[in-house]
Amino acid sequence: MTTTTPFADIKTKQQKVWSSGDYGRIAWLTVPLAETLCGIVDPRPGAKVLDVATGTGHVAITAARRFCDVTGIDYVPALIAAARRRAQAEDLDIDFREADAENLPFAENSFDYVLSAIGVMFTADHQLAADELVRVCRPGGRIGLANWTPTGFVGELLKTVTRHVPPPPGALPPTRWGTEETVTELLGGRVTGLTFTTATARQRFPSAEFFADFFITHYGPTYAAAQRLDEQGRATFRADLVDLGNRANVAADGTLATDWEYRVAVATKA
């Protein structure tokens, strides 16, 4: 008998969002998060590493450059295809697969390191996704996550999206994963030594207007939101994104520079 969960419809909608736009044009902005995550977790050469919700493969590629045995999964086929092309360009042997972060196709205790950078935070069922992270990590292995914070720039960007286009009923804010309280609750007593590090990645654009247009054109959440709005609604949405950029701008040379805050959580499976 086939059963469904309250999050099944939300997951379907989210997958369509991340399949829209052109995330590959956005993904390069988040390379620093993968580098920071792997730098903190420090996976040893030869270890088995799983990158959950790999996107275009940043964490997987970073771990493979450290001579790890790496697998990366994502539920968007186009992103997996992009990740494979990137790995092939560097002659990196990475096993990229199309799979669901809430239903990982691996046995218990399969990996030494289970990692995700701004990936698992966008699942529908947060607890189920966290349970899967713990399940496939071996005892004594490490789980490492990098997630946008609710109060950082991307957190404010996502709030701007929801003000204009409300999320599906029952959808959980992805930036919950960027708080110590939520990650502690999600991983529960199954891990030890849980630590948190807050960091920022500075992103630069020619202008706030360029930033707004770039994200409306390419970033799944902003692209999908704009597509649901009428002409006036899109104009107002764009104006709010421009305002967000200007308010966060730390550049003094006429360009846009914003600091994107994220939180890294690392724990050992008990």
C-alpha positions as CSV (number, residue, x, y, z in Angstrom):
1,M,0.0,0.0,0.0
2,T,1.3,3.5,-0.9
3,T,1.2,6.0,1.9
4,T,1.8,9.8,1.7
5,T,2.9,12.3,4.3
6,P,1.8,15.8,4.9
7,F,5.0,16.9,3.3
8,A,4.6,15.0,0.0
9,D,2.9,17.8,-1.8
10,I,5.3,20.4,-0.4
11,K,8.2,18.3,-1.6
12,T,6.8,18.1,-5.1
13,K,6.4,21.9,-5.2
14,Q,9.9,22.5,-3.9
15,Q,11.4,20.2,-6.4
16,K,9.7,22.2,-9.2
17,V,11.1,25.4,-7.7
18,W,14.7,24.1,-7.6
19,S,14.3,22.8,-11.2
20,S,13.2,26.3,-12.3
21,G,15.5,29.2,-13.2
22,D,19.2,28.2,-13.7
23,Y,20.7,27.4,-10.3
24,G,24.0,26.7,-11.9
25,R,24.3,30.5,-12.5
26,I,23.8,31.0,-8.7
27,A,25.7,28.0,-7.4
28,W,29.2,29.5,-7.9
29,L,28.4,32.1,-5.3
30,T,28.2,29.4,-2.6
31,V,31.6,27.8,-3.3
32,P,33.1,29.4,-0.1
33,L,30.5,27.6,2.1
34,A,31.8,24.2,0.8
35,E,35.4,25.2,1.5
36,T,34.6,26.4,5.0
37,L,32.5,23.3,5.8
38,C,35.2,20.9,4.6
39,G,37.8,22.9,6.4
40,I,36.0,22.6,9.7
41,V,35.0,19.0,9.4
42,D,38.4,18.1,7.8
43,P,37.6,14.7,6.3
44,R,40.6,12.4,6.2
45,P,41.9,11.1,2.8
46,G,40.3,7.8,1.9
47,A,37.2,8.3,4.0
48,K,33.8,7.6,2.6
49,V,31.9,11.0,2.3
50,L,28.3,11.6,1.4
51,D,27.2,15.1,0.2
52,V,23.4,15.3,0.7
53,A,21.5,17.7,-1.7
54,T,24.8,18.3,-3.5
55,G,23.4,20.7,-6.1
56,T,26.1,21.3,-8.6
57,G,28.6,19.4,-6.4
58,H,30.5,22.0,-4.4
59,V,31.0,19.9,-1.2
60,A,31.5,16.6,-3.1
61,I,34.2,18.2,-5.3
62,T,35.9,19.8,-2.3
63,A,36.0,16.5,-0.5
64,A,37.2,14.6,-3.6
65,R,40.1,17.1,-3.9
66,R,41.0,15.9,-0.4
67,F,41.3,12.3,-1.9
68,C,38.1,11.1,-0.2
69,D,35.8,8.4,-1.6
70,V,32.8,10.7,-2.4
71,T,29.1,10.2,-3.2
72,G,26.8,13.1,-4.0
73,I,23.0,13.0,-4.2
74,D,20.3,15.5,-5.3
75,Y,16.7,15.2,-6.5
76,V,17.1,17.6,-9.4
77,P,18.4,15.8,-12.5
78,A,19.8,18.9,-14.1
79,L,21.9,19.7,-11.1
80,I,23.3,16.2,-10.9
81,A,24.2,16.5,-14.6
82,A,26.0,19.8,-13.9
83,A,27.9,18.2,-11.0
84,R,29.0,15.3,-13.1
85,R,30.4,17.7,-15.8
86,R,32.3,19.6,-13.2
87,A,33.8,16.5,-11.7
88,Q,34.7,15.2,-15.2
89,A,36.5,18.5,-16.0
90,E,38.8,17.9,-13.0
91,D,39.1,14.1,-13.6
92,L,37.5,13.6,-10.1
93,D,35.9,10.2,-9.5
94,I,32.7,11.1,-7.7
95,D,29.5,8.9,-7.6
96,F,26.7,11.4,-8.3
97,R,23.2,10.0,-8.1
98,E,19.7,11.3,-8.4
99,A,18.1,10.6,-5.0
100,D,16.0,12.1,-2.2
101,A,17.5,13.5,0.9
102,E,14.5,12.2,2.9
103,N,15.0,8.7,1.6
104,L,18.7,8.1,1.1
105,P,19.4,4.9,-0.9
106,F,22.1,3.7,1.4
107,A,22.4,1.2,4.3
108,E,22.8,2.3,7.9
109,N,26.3,3.3,8.9
110,S,27.6,3.6,5.3
111,F,29.6,6.7,5.5
112,D,32.4,8.2,7.6
113,Y,31.3,11.8,6.9
114,V,27.8,13.0,6.0
115,L,27.8,16.6,4.8
116,S,25.4,19.1,3.3
117,A,25.9,22.8,2.4
118,I,22.7,24.8,2.0
119,G,21.1,21.7,0.7
120,V,19.3,19.6,3.3
121,M,17.9,22.8,4.8
122,F,15.5,23.0,1.8
123,T,13.9,19.6,2.3
124,A,10.2,19.4,3.1
125,D,10.3,17.1,6.2
126,H,13.2,18.5,8.3
127,Q,13.0,15.7,10.9
128,L,13.0,12.9,8.4
129,A,15.9,14.5,6.6
130,A,17.9,14.8,9.8
131,D,17.0,11.2,10.7
132,E,18.5,10.1,7.3
133,L,21.7,12.0,7.9
134,V,22.2,10.2,11.2
135,R,21.1,6.8,9.9
136,V,23.7,6.6,7.1
137,C,26.6,7.9,9.2
138,R,28.6,5.3,11.0
139,P,29.0,5.4,14.8
140,G,32.0,7.7,15.4
141,G,31.5,9.3,12.0
142,R,30.9,13.0,11.6
143,I,27.9,15.0,10.4
144,G,28.6,18.5,9.0
145,L,26.1,21.1,7.9
146,A,26.3,24.6,6.5
147,N,23.0,26.5,6.5
148,W,21.8,30.1,5.9
149,T,20.8,31.9,9.1
150,P,17.3,33.4,9.5
151,T,18.7,36.9,10.2
152,G,21.4,36.9,7.6
153,F,21.2,38.3,4.0
154,V,19.8,35.1,2.4
155,G,17.4,34.7,5.3
156,E,16.1,38.2,4.6
157,L,15.9,37.3,0.9
158,L,13.8,34.3,1.5
159,K,11.5,36.3,3.8
160,T,11.1,38.8,1.0
161,V,10.0,35.9,-1.3
162,T,7.4,34.7,1.2
163,R,6.0,38.2,1.7
164,H,5.1,38.3,-1.9
165,V,4.3,34.6,-2.5
166,P,3.3,32.7,0.6
167,P,4.7,29.2,0.9
168,P,2.5,26.1,0.7
169,P,0.5,25.5,3.9
170,G,2.6,23.5,6.4
171,A,5.9,24.4,4.8
172,L,8.8,24.8,7.3
173,P,11.2,27.8,7.0
174,P,14.4,26.4,5.6
175,T,16.5,28.8,7.7
176,R,15.4,26.9,10.9
177,W,18.5,24.8,10.1
178,G,20.6,27.9,10.6
179,T,19.8,28.1,14.3
180,E,21.6,26.1,17.0
181,E,18.2,25.3,18.7
182,T,16.7,23.6,15.7
183,V,19.8,21.6,14.7
184,T,20.2,20.4,18.3
185,E,16.6,19.3,18.3
186,L,16.7,17.6,14.9
187,L,19.8,15.6,15.6
188,G,18.8,14.9,19.2
189,G,20.7,12.6,21.6
190,R,22.0,10.6,18.7
191,V,25.1,12.8,18.4
192,T,27.8,14.1,20.6
193,G,30.1,17.1,20.6
194,L,27.8,19.3,18.6
195,T,29.6,22.6,17.8
196,F,28.5,25.7,15.8
197,T,30.5,28.2,13.9
198,T,29.0,31.4,12.3
199,A,30.7,32.7,9.2
200,T,30.0,35.0,6.3
201,A,30.7,34.9,2.6
202,R,31.0,38.3,0.9
203,Q,29.2,38.5,-2.5
204,R,29.8,41.3,-5.0
205,F,27.5,42.5,-7.8
206,P,27.7,45.5,-10.2
207,S,24.7,47.0,-8.5
208,A,21.6,46.2,-6.4
209,E,19.5,46.3,-9.5
210,F,21.8,43.8,-11.2
211,F,21.5,41.6,-8.1
212,A,17.7,41.7,-8.2
213,D,17.5,40.9,-11.9
214,F,20.1,38.2,-11.7
215,F,18.2,36.4,-8.9
216,I,14.8,36.8,-10.5
217,T,16.2,35.3,-13.6
218,H,18.2,32.4,-12.2
219,Y,17.5,31.6,-8.5
220,G,14.7,29.0,-8.1
221,P,12.8,30.6,-5.2
222,T,12.9,34.2,-6.6
223,Y,12.3,33.0,-10.2
224,A,9.3,30.9,-9.2
225,A,7.9,33.7,-7.1
226,A,8.2,36.2,-9.9
227,Q,6.5,33.9,-12.3
228,R,3.4,33.8,-10.0
229,L,3.1,37.5,-9.8
230,D,1.4,39.9,-12.3
231,E,3.4,42.8,-13.9
232,Q,2.8,45.2,-11.0
233,G,3.6,42.5,-8.4
234,R,6.9,41.6,-10.2
235,A,7.8,45.3,-10.2
236,T,7.2,45.6,-6.5
237,F,9.0,42.3,-5.8
238,R,12.0,43.6,-7.8
239,A,12.0,46.9,-5.9
240,D,12.0,45.1,-2.6
241,L,15.0,43.0,-3.7
242,V,16.8,46.1,-4.8
243,D,16.1,47.7,-1.4
244,L,17.3,44.6,0.4
245,G,20.6,44.9,-1.5
246,N,21.0,48.6,-0.9
247,R,20.3,48.2,2.8
248,A,22.9,45.5,3.2
249,N,25.5,47.1,1.0
250,V,29.0,47.5,2.5
251,A,30.7,48.7,-0.6
252,A,31.6,52.4,-1.1
253,D,32.6,52.3,-4.7
254,G,29.2,52.4,-6.4
255,T,28.9,48.6,-6.6
256,L,27.1,46.1,-4.3
257,A,28.9,44.0,-1.7
258,T,26.9,42.0,0.8
259,D,27.9,39.6,3.6
260,W,25.9,36.4,3.6
261,E,25.8,34.8,7.0
262,Y,25.6,31.1,7.5
263,R,26.1,28.7,10.4
264,V,28.2,25.5,10.3
265,A,27.2,22.6,12.6
266,V,29.4,19.6,13.2
267,A,28.7,16.6,15.4
268,T,29.9,13.0,15.9
269,K,27.4,10.1,15.7
270,A,27.1,8.4,19.1
